Structures are given as C-alpha cells and as structure tokens.
Amino acid sequence: MYSIIQKMFQQCDPEWSHDATIKFLSASQNTLVDTFYRNKTPQRPTECFGITFPNPIGLAAGLDKNGECIDAFAAMGFGFVEIGTVTPRPQPGNPKPRMFRLPEHGAIINRMGFNSGGVDFLVKNVKKSNYKGILGINIGKNKDTPEQNALDDYIACMEKVYPLATYITINISSPNTPGLRDLQYGDALLSLLNGLKAEQTKLTDTHGKYVPLLVKIAPDINNDNVIEISDALRVTQMDGVIATNTTLSREAIKTHKHAKEAGGLSGAVLCEKSLSVTQQLNHALAGEIPIVGVGGINSKEDAKARFDAGASLLQVYTGFIYKGPDLITELVSA
C-alpha cells in the first residue's frame, strides 16, 4: 500500500505531496482507516534523560511541524514523536518552491524556513491529541527576530509547550533561518543555554515537573566546534544533544540537477557526516550527556553504526519518507 501511494505522490510536487499526506493522516488518525498504516513494533525499552522510551526509534522534527498527526505517527510504531519546529508567531516560511526530491540519492533538499502556524496553534493540536506517549516539541525563533533577541523567542515557546512536552528541543541548527546557526558558537551559545536553563528551573517549580532540554546541532562543524559545543552543553547542564540537522554541503550530489538549490540536504547522503559528528560528540562528552542520532539512517546497518558511535536514541525523517513504516520495525531490530 505504501509503495503504491509513494509512486503516485512522486509524480506530484514534493510540498503538495507532504501537505496532502498530513491532511490524510490528520483526518484518518483514530479511525478505522488507520489500520492501513498501523504498525506493531517490538518493545525495546530504553532509558534516556530519566525517561523510559518503549523503543529507541523516533520521528524527527520537521515532518509534523504543527502537531496535526501525532496519533497517526504513534500508530506507526514510533517509540517517540517530535513535532515542530514551532515559532512564537505564525510565519509562512520561505518562497516556494522550497522542497526538492533526489530519489536516486535517497535525499531531499528543503529550505522551508520554519513555516509554522505558531506556538498557540501547535498547543491547540497537542491538546486535541489522544497520544499518551513520549512527545518532543522542537522550538525555534521567528525569522524577523534579531539574533540578540533569540532567547526571548525560545522562552516564549518554552512557556507554552512546557506543560505538554516530555522533552523540548532547542533548534539552533536549521540552515534556513538567517543567522540561526551563529547561535551554536561562543558567547552566543553560552548566553542562550544559560538563559534556557534558568527558564527550565523556573518552569519546573511552576508546573511541578522536570522537562529535559535537548540541543539540536548542525553536521557542518569541525572537531574544534564539537569540543566547544560539548563544553557548553556540559557547563550549562543540558540534558541531551541531537546530532544532526541537515547539511549545506553538496559534495555527495554535485552532479545532480538540484545541487545548486539552496537549503538543507537530508537523507542517505548525510549518513557519513552525521555519524562522524556523533562519534566526535561521544568522545568529547565521555558519556556525560546522551546523544540522539539522526541523519541518513536508512537501514538496520545504519542504525547499528549510530548506536555503536554512542547514540542512545535515533530519529528518522527522509528515510521514513522513502521507505515507510516498515523502516521503524527494521531499525528497532538493530
């Protein structure tokens, strides 16, 4: 069934296909129709951030930006679901076209630009959901918010999603919001993380629960950057790190017709780069902070390599788009 639908959608515009899928899943979740994609995966309990995950394979942020299909993705067998990236205020994102398929590479280029209905819309959708599992909410800043005011946007999102999230991801690594990746370095990173940690402490007291904070980083960094980021994560007592976001590199697809399209490249071609960052992080952090591996994970072998590199949990997006729910079961078996 999935392969038939996929072949049909591949003849259509990528973003139209994405939007149509989200609408279908939103309408069909919690109905008899969800039997067409419901998937029973083995239980592989995994402890991380003080949370017990039913299995260590999750949905990465970006697919369900507004939290419209949480129940549908849960039915597919994910051990956890991450929604977003969401911004404080609604924003349309970058001009279209802004998504491109590279099926021969098992890859996608996107420059969506945090298109979001805003945090209030996402909160409304989460409250409508029946999902009782582990929910990550990925937050970012609005495009027109100056870099020096980024903390205000992250705190605005944190305050609203904190009661609903199992964990919160701080996205400072999307290549599609100007200046966002600058927040990964030096004093900007330390200032942001210290501010977020202080807000976490305040919200823990207010709501009587501790919600872990994870930081999502880019793959386009060198070992010195990894060490600097690791030190900042350790000093500010972040709960976890997600490695990695999409890449700006086009080395693996330089002859492809879409190679000159701006945006982040994801999928199989990202696997080696993301694996390398995971290995470097694992060495720099020495097991002190858990790592969530994401980027180019398309097979049981990819999953095993990422676990061996030090990841405690994995997430998928592009591989899931190309292979469907069967990929979840395959990866859980790793």
Sequence and secondary structure as in RCSB ss.txt:
>XXXX:A:sequence
MYSIIQKMFQQCDPEWSHDATIKFLSASQNTLVDTFYRNKTPQRPTECFGITFPNPIGLAAGLDKNGECIDAFAA
MGFGFVEIGTVTPRPQPGNPKPRMFRLPEHGAIINRMGFNSGGVDFLVKNVKKSNYKGILGINIGKNKDTPEQNA
LDDYIACMEKVYPLATYITINISSPNTPGLRDLQYGDALLSLLNGLKAEQTKLTDTHGKYVPLLVKIAPDINNDN
VIEISDALRVTQMDGVIATNTTLSREAIKTHKHAKEAGGLSGAVLCEKSLSVTQQLNHALAGEIPIVGVGGINSK
EDAKARFDAGASLLQVYTGFIYKGPDLITELVSA
>XXXX:A:secstr
 HHHHHHHHTTS HHHHHHHHHHHHHHHTTSGGGGGT        EEETTEEESSSEEE TTSSTTSS HHHHHH
TT SEEEEEEE SS B  S S  EEEEGGGTEEEE     B  HHHHHHHHHH    SEEEEEE   TTS GGGH
HHHHHHHHHHHTTT SEEEEE   TTSTTGGGGGSHHHHHHHHHHHHHHHHHHHHHHTS   EEEEE SS  HHH
HHHHHHHHHHTT SEEEE   B   GGGTTSTTTT  SEEEEGGGHHHHHHHHHHHHHHHTTSS EEEESS  SH
HHHHHHHHTTEEEEEESHHHHHH THHHHHHHT 
